[in-house]
Structures are given as structure tokens and as C-alpha cells.
Amino acid sequence: MALEVRISGAQDFKKLAAQIRTEGRKDLSRQLDKALARTVVPVEKSIKLESAQTMPKSGGYAGEMSRSLRFKTQKRTGGNSASYSLITYADGKAERRDIRALEAGNLRHPIFGNRKTWALTKIRPGFHKRGTDNAADEAAQQMDEVVREFAARLIK
């Protein structure tokens, strides 16, 4: 399971992507992708920090969860819309961790000394939402700067 944060409907981003596509500037498109990837770094750090503060310290799950968190970005532009997504997931030893359950406040884990019996521990829900909310203003500001910078490059 993965969680996704999406910035969509940003008119400036849509216009910029369309203009880059129209001009066939693949170099600018790649540079835009790299610049946009930098805008989500504060969000990633904030989610990791919230995860470390939310998950149980005993048993080492907080550190384990923070280390296993992974992020993927995805840019989509079309005729009528444009969106930039940050997808969050976490790899476990055998399969992906259930981020949605953790976000809901349910941590399922094996009982110490008995790996066949699993228990459910209630944790503070909303670590992902708090992480994205805490960094949303900074990410939006950086996104705006990137769009303005690339718009200025196209005008030249």
C-alpha cells in the first residue's frame, strides 16, 4: 500500500509544461523534472520525522520504519490538467508495509519470541498527513519558484 500527495490543477504548471512540450525542449523538461523533485524534499523529511515520532520506540520499530520509507515522484501533464505526485511507501522484509493501516493508527506486528502470533498495537494516527501538512507551505513556495524560474527561461 502506498499513500500519495498530489498537487493538481496548478494553472501555471500546466501552461509551463504545455509550452515546454510545444517547443520540444527535452533538455528543459529534464531540468524541470529535477527541479520539481527538489521541491518535495522538505515533505519527505517531514514525513520521516513524523514517522519517527509516532512509531513505538520499544522494539526499534520507529527507526526501522523511518529507514524503510521510500518516495517516488510522478509528473503528469495533459490537455486539461497537470499534476505532480509524491507517492510514499515502505518496504518490509518480505513485503511492503501497510502504510494505510499505520496512517489509520493500526500497527500489526509479531509477538516477541513467537513469530507465528501477531498483535495489533494502536498508535497515534495521521503521521503521513501531519508530515505533509507541516511541509506543505515550504513545498508550495519552492514549486512556485521553480515554475517562475522555468517560465523566465522560456521567455528568453
Phi and psi restraints in degrees (value plus and minus 20) as a CYANA .aco file:
   2 ALA   PHI    -148.9  -108.9
   2 ALA   PSI     134.9   174.9
   3 LEU   PHI    -132.7   -92.7
   3 LEU   PSI     130.7   170.7
   4 GLU   PHI    -151.9  -111.9
   4 GLU   PSI     117.2   157.2
   5 VAL   PHI    -132.6   -92.6
   5 VAL   PSI     108.5   148.5
   6 ARG   PHI    -147.5  -107.5
   6 ARG   PSI     111.8   151.8
   7 ILE   PHI    -124.2   -84.2
   7 ILE   PSI      91.8   131.8
   8 SER   PHI    -152.2  -112.2
   8 SER   PSI     139.7   179.7
   9 GLY   PHI      55.4    95.4
   9 GLY   PSI      -9.8    30.2
  10 ALA   PHI     -91.3   -51.3
  10 ALA   PSI      87.8   127.8
  11 GLN   PHI     -79.2   -39.2
  11 GLN   PSI     -61.9   -21.9
  12 ASP   PHI     -83.8   -43.8
  12 ASP   PSI     -61.3   -21.3
  13 PHE   PHI     -84.5   -44.5
  13 PHE   PSI     -61.7   -21.7
  14 LYS   PHI     -82.4   -42.4
  14 LYS   PSI     -65.9   -25.9
  15 LYS   PHI     -84.2   -44.2
  15 LYS   PSI     -63.0   -23.0
  16 LEU   PHI     -82.2   -42.2
  16 LEU   PSI     -67.9   -27.9
  17 ALA   PHI     -82.1   -42.1
  17 ALA   PSI     -59.7   -19.7
  18 ALA   PHI     -85.7   -45.7
  18 ALA   PSI     -60.4   -20.4
  19 GLN   PHI     -87.6   -47.6
  19 GLN   PSI     -60.9   -20.9
  20 ILE   PHI     -82.5   -42.5
  20 ILE   PSI     -63.1   -23.1
  21 ARG   PHI     -84.6   -44.6
  21 ARG   PSI     -62.2   -22.2
  22 THR   PHI     -82.8   -42.8
  22 THR   PSI     -62.0   -22.0
  23 GLU   PHI     -99.2   -59.2
  23 GLU   PSI     -29.7    10.3
  24 GLY   PHI      47.5    87.5
  24 GLY   PSI      10.8    50.8
  25 ARG   PHI    -109.1   -69.1
  25 ARG   PSI      63.0   103.0
  26 LYS   PHI     -84.8   -44.8
  26 LYS   PSI     -52.7   -12.7
  27 ASP   PHI     -82.5   -42.5
  27 ASP   PSI     -63.6   -23.6
  28 LEU   PHI     -87.4   -47.4
  28 LEU   PSI     -56.4   -16.4
  29 SER   PHI     -81.8   -41.8
  29 SER   PSI     -64.1   -24.1
  30 ARG   PHI     -86.1   -46.1
  30 ARG   PSI     -61.1   -21.1
  31 GLN   PHI     -85.0   -45.0
  31 GLN   PSI     -58.1   -18.1
  32 LEU   PHI     -83.5   -43.5
  32 LEU   PSI     -63.0   -23.0
  33 ASP   PHI     -78.1   -38.1
  33 ASP   PSI     -64.5   -24.5
  34 LYS   PHI     -85.4   -45.4
  34 LYS   PSI     -62.6   -22.6
  35 ALA   PHI     -85.2   -45.2
  35 ALA   PSI     -61.3   -21.3
  36 LEU   PHI     -85.6   -45.6
  36 LEU   PSI     -55.8   -15.8
  37 ALA   PHI     -82.4   -42.4
  37 ALA   PSI     -53.4   -13.4
  38 ARG   PHI     -89.0   -49.0
  38 ARG   PSI     -46.5    -6.5
  39 THR   PHI     -89.7   -49.7
  39 THR   PSI     -42.4    -2.4
  40 VAL   PHI    -113.0   -73.0
  40 VAL   PSI     -22.6    17.4
  41 VAL   PHI     -78.2   -38.2
  41 VAL   PSI     -64.7   -24.7
  42 PRO   PHI     -80.9   -40.9
  42 PRO   PSI     -54.5   -14.5
  43 VAL   PHI     -87.7   -47.7
  43 VAL   PSI     -64.2   -24.2
  44 GLU   PHI     -79.7   -39.7
  44 GLU   PSI     -66.2   -26.2
  45 LYS   PHI     -82.4   -42.4
  45 LYS   PSI     -61.1   -21.1
  46 SER   PHI     -86.0   -46.0
  46 SER   PSI     -60.1   -20.1
  47 ILE   PHI     -84.8   -44.8
  47 ILE   PSI     -62.7   -22.7
  48 LYS   PHI     -83.0   -43.0
  48 LYS   PSI     -61.0   -21.0
  49 LEU   PHI     -84.0   -44.0
  49 LEU   PSI     -66.0   -26.0
  50 GLU   PHI     -82.4   -42.4
  50 GLU   PSI     -58.2   -18.2
  51 SER   PHI     -81.6   -41.6
  51 SER   PSI     -66.0   -26.0
  52 ALA   PHI     -83.7   -43.7
  52 ALA   PSI     -54.0   -14.0
  53 GLN   PHI    -100.3   -60.3
  53 GLN   PSI     -44.8    -4.8
  54 THR   PHI    -109.8   -69.8
  54 THR   PSI     -61.7   -21.7
  55 MET   PHI     -91.4   -51.4
  55 MET   PSI     131.7   171.7
  56 PRO   PHI     -82.5   -42.5
  56 PRO   PSI     115.0   155.0
  57 LYS   PHI     -96.0   -56.0
  57 LYS   PSI     -57.1   -17.1
  58 SER   PHI     -87.7   -47.7
  58 SER   PSI     116.9   156.9
  59 GLY   PHI      67.7   107.7
  59 GLY   PSI     -27.2    12.8
  60 GLY   PHI      56.3    96.3
  60 GLY   PSI      -4.7    35.3
  61 TYR   PHI     -89.7   -49.7
  61 TYR   PSI     -51.6   -11.6
  62 ALA   PHI     -81.2   -41.2
  62 ALA   PSI     -67.8   -27.8
  63 GLY   PHI     -87.3   -47.3
  63 GLY   PSI     -60.8   -20.8
  64 GLU   PHI     -81.2   -41.2
  64 GLU   PSI     -63.8   -23.8
  65 MET   PHI     -87.2   -47.2
  65 MET   PSI     -64.5   -24.5
  66 SER   PHI     -80.9   -40.9
  66 SER   PSI     -58.7   -18.7
  67 ARG   PHI     -91.5   -51.5
  67 ARG   PSI     -49.6    -9.6
  68 SER   PHI    -108.0   -68.0
  68 SER   PSI     -30.6     9.4
  69 LEU   PHI     -85.2   -45.2
  69 LEU   PSI     113.9   153.9
  70 ARG   PHI    -151.1  -111.1
  70 ARG   PSI     132.7   172.7
  71 PHE   PHI    -151.7  -111.7
  71 PHE   PSI     124.1   164.1
  72 LYS   PHI    -154.9  -114.9
  72 LYS   PSI     118.1   158.1
  73 THR   PHI    -127.2   -87.2
  73 THR   PSI     132.7   172.7
  74 GLN   PHI    -165.9  -125.9
  74 GLN   PSI     106.2   146.2
  75 LYS   PHI    -131.2   -91.2
  75 LYS   PSI     110.8   150.8
  76 ARG   PHI    -151.9  -111.9
  76 ARG   PSI     109.8   149.8
  77 THR   PHI    -151.6  -111.6
  77 THR   PSI     117.5   157.5
  78 GLY   PHI    -160.0  -120.0
  78 GLY   PSI    -192.5  -152.5
  79 GLY   PHI     -81.8   -41.8
  79 GLY   PSI     -61.4   -21.4
  80 ASN   PHI    -131.8   -91.8
  80 ASN   PSI     -25.2    14.8
  81 SER   PHI    -169.1  -129.1
  81 SER   PSI     142.3   182.3
  82 ALA   PHI    -165.6  -125.6
  82 ALA   PSI     118.6   158.6
  83 SER   PHI    -166.8  -126.8
  83 SER   PSI     133.6   173.6
  84 TYR   PHI    -151.2  -111.2
  84 TYR   PSI     102.5   142.5
  85 SER   PHI    -137.0   -97.0
  85 SER   PSI     125.5   165.5
  86 LEU   PHI    -135.5   -95.5
  86 LEU   PSI      97.3   137.3
  87 ILE   PHI    -125.4   -85.4
  87 ILE   PSI     108.2   148.2
  88 THR   PHI    -129.8   -89.8
  88 THR   PSI     113.4   153.4
  89 TYR   PHI    -168.1  -128.1
  89 TYR   PSI     147.9   187.9
  90 ALA   PHI    -160.2  -120.2
  90 ALA   PSI     109.8   149.8
  91 ASP   PHI    -109.2   -69.2
  91 ASP   PSI     112.2   152.2
  92 GLY   PHI    -118.7   -78.7
  92 GLY   PSI    -191.6  -151.6
  93 LYS   PHI     -90.4   -50.4
  93 LYS   PSI     -59.9   -19.9
  94 ALA   PHI    -129.0   -89.0
  94 ALA   PSI     -50.4   -10.4
  95 GLU   PHI    -173.9  -133.9
  95 GLU   PSI     154.6   194.6
  96 ARG   PHI     -89.2   -49.2
  96 ARG   PSI     125.0   165.0
  97 ARG   PHI     -93.2   -53.2
  97 ARG   PSI     131.1   171.1
  98 ASP   PHI    -105.8   -65.8
  98 ASP   PSI      65.8   105.8
  99 ILE   PHI     -81.7   -41.7
  99 ILE   PSI     -57.2   -17.2
 100 ARG   PHI     -83.6   -43.6
 100 ARG   PSI     -59.3   -19.3
 101 ALA   PHI     -86.5   -46.5
 101 ALA   PSI     -61.5   -21.5
 102 LEU   PHI     -84.2   -44.2
 102 LEU   PSI     -60.2   -20.2
 103 GLU   PHI     -82.2   -42.2
 103 GLU   PSI     -53.8   -13.8
 104 ALA   PHI     -99.3   -59.3
 104 ALA   PSI     -29.5    10.5
 105 GLY   PHI      79.4   119.4
 105 GLY   PSI      -2.1    37.9
 106 ASN   PHI    -136.7   -96.7
 106 ASN   PSI      95.0   135.0
 107 LEU   PHI    -130.3   -90.3
 107 LEU   PSI      92.5   132.5
 108 ARG   PHI    -117.4   -77.4
 108 ARG   PSI     109.5   149.5
 109 HIS   PHI    -170.8  -130.8
 109 HIS   PSI     135.9   175.9
 110 PRO   PHI     -93.5   -53.5
 110 PRO   PSI     131.5   171.5
 111 ILE   PHI     -95.6   -55.6
 111 ILE   PSI     117.9   157.9
 112 PHE   PHI     -78.7   -38.7
 112 PHE   PSI     107.8   147.8
 113 GLY   PHI      66.8   106.8
 113 GLY   PSI     -27.2    12.8
 114 ASN   PHI    -164.3  -124.3
 114 ASN   PSI      66.3   106.3
 115 ARG   PHI     -90.0   -50.0
 115 ARG   PSI     -29.8    10.2
 116 LYS   PHI    -105.2   -65.2
 116 LYS   PSI     -41.5    -1.5
 117 THR   PHI    -124.2   -84.2
 117 THR   PSI     108.0   148.0
 118 TRP   PHI    -131.7   -91.7
 118 TRP   PSI     129.5   169.5
 119 ALA   PHI    -145.5  -105.5
 119 ALA   PSI     141.2   181.2
 120 LEU   PHI    -134.4   -94.4
 120 LEU   PSI     102.6   142.6
 121 THR   PHI    -131.9   -91.9
 121 THR   PSI     111.7   151.7
 122 LYS   PHI    -102.4   -62.4
 122 LYS   PSI     110.4   150.4
 123 ILE   PHI    -142.8  -102.8
 123 ILE   PSI     150.2   190.2
 124 ARG   PHI     -86.7   -46.7
 124 ARG   PSI     101.2   141.2
 125 PRO   PHI     -94.7   -54.7
 125 PRO   PSI     139.0   179.0
 126 GLY   PHI      70.6   110.6
 126 GLY   PSI       2.5    42.5
 127 PHE   PHI     -81.8   -41.8
 127 PHE   PSI     -57.8   -17.8
 128 HIS   PHI     -90.1   -50.1
 128 HIS   PSI     -64.6   -24.6
 129 LYS   PHI     -83.9   -43.9
 129 LYS   PSI     -62.3   -22.3
 130 ARG   PHI     -83.0   -43.0
 130 ARG   PSI     -61.0   -21.0
 131 GLY   PHI     -82.3   -42.3
 131 GLY   PSI     -64.3   -24.3
 132 THR   PHI     -90.8   -50.8
 132 THR   PSI     -59.1   -19.1
 133 ASP   PHI     -83.5   -43.5
 133 ASP   PSI     -60.4   -20.4
 134 ASN   PHI     -84.1   -44.1
 134 ASN   PSI     -52.0   -12.0
 135 ALA   PHI    -126.9   -86.9
 135 ALA   PSI     -17.8    22.2
 136 ALA   PHI     -81.7   -41.7
 136 ALA   PSI     -62.4   -22.4
 137 ASP   PHI     -84.4   -44.4
 137 ASP   PSI     -64.6   -24.6
 138 GLU   PHI     -84.0   -44.0
 138 GLU   PSI     -62.7   -22.7
 139 ALA   PHI     -84.7   -44.7
 139 ALA   PSI     -61.9   -21.9
 140 ALA   PHI     -84.7   -44.7
 140 ALA   PSI     -58.9   -18.9
 141 GLN   PHI     -84.5   -44.5
 141 GLN   PSI     -64.2   -24.2
 142 GLN   PHI     -85.7   -45.7
 142 GLN   PSI     -58.6   -18.6
 143 MET   PHI     -81.8   -41.8
 143 MET   PSI     -63.3   -23.3
 144 ASP   PHI     -81.9   -41.9
 144 ASP   PSI     -62.3   -22.3
 145 GLU   PHI     -83.0   -43.0
 145 GLU   PSI     -61.4   -21.4
 146 VAL   PHI     -83.6   -43.6
 146 VAL   PSI     -65.9   -25.9
 147 VAL   PHI     -81.9   -41.9
 147 VAL   PSI     -63.1   -23.1
 148 ARG   PHI     -84.4   -44.4
 148 ARG   PSI     -62.8   -22.8
 149 GLU   PHI     -80.2   -40.2
 149 GLU   PSI     -66.2   -26.2
 150 PHE   PHI     -93.4   -53.4
 150 PHE   PSI     -51.2   -11.2
 151 ALA   PHI     -84.7   -44.7
 151 ALA   PSI     -59.8   -19.8
 152 ALA   PHI     -85.3   -45.3
 152 ALA   PSI     -56.6   -16.6
 153 ARG   PHI     -83.9   -43.9
 153 ARG   PSI     -58.9   -18.9
 154 LEU   PHI     -90.8   -50.8
 154 LEU   PSI     -50.9   -10.9
 155 ILE   PHI     -89.2   -49.2
 155 ILE   PSI     -53.3   -13.3
